[in-house]
Structures are given as structure tokens and as C-alpha cells.
């Protein structure tokens, strides 16, 4: 199954010519950004009833398309399992990976990848059936735990149980749907993944109200978009697409008022929206790149509230994902 | 001038029309092309890997693996422990799990397949109908679906962890977390019992040779089964009791008290087969058995009916006709395709990834690959494992086929 794709990807690495030359030129030539997403995680990357991709990871890719083409729809999505994602990126099958992927040192330094920043600060959480009568993860000695294979989750949970001297059994599935099914049927006592993922997958259970999320957050999971190493221009575009959305929220520009703001006299606003300076040209784009992102996709606050915020089924508060000004840790370098 | 050039071209033409020389030329060209292709593809891969700034080489095998693996034959055998064992251990855990499920799958599929194949030829229409339905259902449903089916059945219909379905009375039980059985604990002297069994086996072989010799000389075969039984079971049993029974059983403990998570079968007591293992084993065996059944049926049907009639004319009993005339000839037709089925079963065991059984694809080319990201080395190792497994199966089956094939005099 997946093996075939991995082998194809290896063949890709073996056969590809000068793969890394200039991703931006390749993307412009083919007319769309190929974006790797998950196989279905509500709020992050998921297809709606009409078959359209939605989610915060998806909107990041749309923002890249808006910055490059001035058209947020010029993006195609490749659903990938946790296991396939890095191979798909390094073989050139996709241009950018935006798939709730945790930024770790190994991934950043040994896999030939670059993380473009943090789109969502997450941490690993756990869900248990209420009937267990457990209120803390410290009481989980002897539990059977269902996880998704090929994730940092598998490693964190082992660390956590070992460091607390608790025994456990790990049941690792290839597809996240299988993990949820096994947990729902009672094969495991604990379901664990990133906190946002736990909130999203809980909605898929037969009786979501019979299950509760434990208070412990056992790891740091900074989720962000990833590109290949060795193409700094493309890396810059990926970084600054994210920074532009965060800066836009901080400066109060959103998809509603961006047209008015184009007339702003504020020099920092002019730099962001490209009415002064050549910031876009310097990274190989049009000067109004950021204005396109904000106008067509929105600023960070807009995509957060639309996909994962308190008014969505996921009901995730901003928490640490708020701007640094409002008590969070979201902080983008200035455009200057 | 003209003369010389026509002479030169005539030498060339001669060479070109010389079939030996031409053959060598083309062989050399093809060889060159193949070498060039591999030089290019390996160089290009190394180039691309360097450009991607990826780690290469097999150094990762000494690194410590920080993830837990589901209790399975490989984990018990290697004594795998997260945070202590290396990635090389992970590799062996995966290899042993793959071999284990393939091996017992082959045994079960063979027994079930032969049964169904013979049943399908039964004159009793109910028995043959059962076999037909079995073959047609399990042969025609994709294996992945069958694996998911058996797994879903187990984790949805079996009792929860704090409950059990009694299967061996007080000696164990079955629930969502697995099938619990007593585990044999071999004391020091048990090696001698095993040795006694081997001695008995050799004794049987010698005795059967001797019996054949006597039969050839006198026409009468001396007593058979009682002697074999005595040698195979009596001798080891005598040693077993002589050494004061060097074997005890670790019986799984079922716990009904205490904290809710601690209830159910206690960890580290008895022996457990996880539902992931059971589901994969059942699905692989049942699926492959349906193909083996057809091989067996075709093998038996391939023996001309005249053979049976001729044996009857010689006055042989029905059982002897089967044993001495039909089956040996049918085996010649059955064994070669049987080898393919065994190979298929081994390779199909890689579908384990779907249901969390830690075989080599799931645990080494899955979890470990994702942590380390060295696809080329790891997939290469995995392909070698399957290649070696398949080649050894083939070698064994070819040897077996050689033993039973028609002896031409």
C-alpha cells in the first residue's frame, strides 16, 4: 500500500534531475502550488461535504498561492499519511508540506527539510472514557494506548510513561481513522495525539460525551509548514507568507479592510501591503503579495477563528496561539 | 586506394556477418549499457541526497530507539525495551514477527487447505457444498478487507478488558486485549527431554528402515504404530518423569479487584496472543487455504481414474489406494503451486500495517523510518529480508518437490 508510494518516492529521488533548482520557477511553470496535507483532520485539513479542502493548514497553502499567483485557488492538495509525508516532500512530489507537522531537531537537521515557522502551537493530550474514573494521566498505569504510527506522539508517550514509572501497551496504527475506531471499540483505554487533534477526533466517536480530555499536556508540539532544504528563495516565501498573516493581525488588517488600508499613510502598513518599497520583488513575487494573502485568505486571526476557534466544533481557545501583545507567543519579525 | 578501402570494408562486413563475433559485440554493448545505467542512477541518487543534505549510511542501527512496540513474538524474543534497545533490535523484532506470523500461517493454511480440498471432492453433497462455499467466499474477497473484518470482529464483539470469555477454564481466557494461555517454563533438565524426543525420532527412522528390510526379505512387515508411539512419546515421557518433571506452567492471573485499569489479566503472567496477531493469522490462513484447497483438488483430479481402478483390481483397500497410489501422484501436481502460495502468504503478511501488528513493514519501515528518515537504506534492508525469506522457502520447497517427484528408472 504505502510501501509502493515510498518506493516510488525513492525512485523519484534516484531519477530526478536537478530537482532543487528553483521551486518557484517550477511552481510558476506548472501554474499551481502542490501542497501536502493530512488525510482528514477537522480544523486542520479536511474535505467538506462538497469535497472542498478546509482547515488552517489548507488556508496556509492558499495563502502561498495568493502570494505567488495573486489567486488563492491555484493550489492542489495531496493527502498524505504521517508516514509518507517527508518522503513525498523530499522527492518533489509536493512543493510544501502543511500537515500538522511537529518541528523537531531531527526533522529539521537530518531529513533535509526546513520548517518555515509555527502555524499552531500545540501539545500532546490524552483522551479517556469517563467510565475509567481517571482524572489525571498519572493514574494511567497499565493502560493500553492507541496512537498513529510515524508521529512524535509515539515517542512522547513512551517517554512520559517511562519517566513516570508506569507500564503501558502501545497499539500503533497506520491510518488515523483506524486509531479512532480501535479506541472507540474499546481496544485501548487511552487515545493520544496533539491536543487539537484529540478535540477534532473526539467528534468522530459514537458518543463524544462519554469521553474526556485529561488536563496534562505532555509535550511541546509546534506545528508548522515544511519545505525542502537547499532552495532559500522558496524557503523565504514559505516563511514570509506565515509572517505576513501574523503581522497583518497585529496591524489590524483583515480581508474586510485591506482595500482601504492600501491608501494608508502608515509606513509600516505601506511596506506590508507593498505600496512602498520592493519587498515582494526581493523574494521573487509581486509587491502586493501580502495584500493578496490578506484579501484572498485573511490574516491569522481570521483563519484561526474560521477553522479551529471557539465558534467551530473544535472550540479551541487562542491560548498560547494569541499574539504576543495579548498574552500569547505568536510573534512575527517585522517587514522592514 | 579504392582497392584498400574495399578490402577494409570487406573485413568489417565479414566480422558483421560472423554470428559469434556479432553475438559478443551485442552482449558487450548491453553489458555496457547496464553498467552505465547503474553508475548513473547511483551517482544521481548520491548527488540528490547530498543536495538534500540528508544523512546516509547504516550508522543509525546503533542508535537507541525511543518507542514502545506492541507485545508480540519478536518483542519477547529480543527482550525489546524502549529507550534501551537499538534500531537493530527494532529490525530483528520486525523480522521475527514477520517470520512468526508467516510460519504459523503456512501451517494453518496447509492443514485447512488440504481439508477443504479433499472435502470438495467428497461424494457427500453437503460436505462438498461447504467446501465450495468456503473456497468461493474467501478466495474472492480482497485480503485487506478480510484482515480488517477479523480485527473488527475481535475488538468489537469480544468482552472488554475487565471481562473474559473462558476458553480454557481457569487456565486462561479471551478478551479484547488478547488470548491468554498458560506459559510453559522449562527447568534445567528439559533439554534432556527434548534430546530424548530427537533420539526417539531417529529411532523411528531406523526402525522403519529395518521394517522395510524385513518386509523385503520375508514379505511380512513387523508391528508399526505401537513401536513408533513408544519411541516418540514413551521415551521422552520416561526421561521427563525420571528428571522429576522439569516443566511448570505460568498460569495467567485474572484480577477482579483494585483500580479499574489494573483489572483484567495481569501483565507478565501467562502467555498472550494479541488480537492484532490473531486477526492477521486467521485472515492470512483462511485466505491462502482457499487457494491451497483448489491446488489440492486439481492435484487429486489430475490422477487418472484408471489408477484407482487398477489398484482395486489388485485388491488394495480404499485407504491404501489413497495412501499408496493417488496421493503420491497428486502431490507432484500440488507441490509446485503450493510453493507460490507460501510465498504469497509471507509477502501478504506485510498488510499487518493496517491493524497495528508490528511486522517489519509496520515497525521498521514505518515507525523507525519516520524517526530516522533514511528510506533508501531501510527499504533496502526490508527488501533483502523478503528476498531471503522467499528464496529460503523456495529452496526448501524445491528440495521437497525433488523428494516426491516421479522417480524415473
Interface residues (C-beta under 8 A of the other chain):
Chain A: X1 X2 X3 X6 X7 X9 X10 X13 X14 X15 X16 X17 X19 X20 X82 X83 X86 X87 X90 X106 X107 X110 X111 X112 X131 X132 X133 X134 X139 X140 X141 X142 X143 X144 X149 X150 X151 X154 X155 X157 X158 X159 X161 X162 X167 X168 X169 X170 X171 X172 X173 X174 X175 X178 X181 X182 X185 X186 X187 X189 X228 X229 X230
Chain B: X41 X44 X45 X48 X49 X51 X52 X53 X54 X55 X66 X67 X68 X69 X70 X71 X82 X83 X144 X152 X155 X156 X160 X161 X176 X177 X259 X260 X261 X262 X267 X275 X276 X350 X351 X353 X354 X355 X356 X358 X361 X362 X365 X366 X367 X369 X370 X371 X372 X373 X375 X376 X379
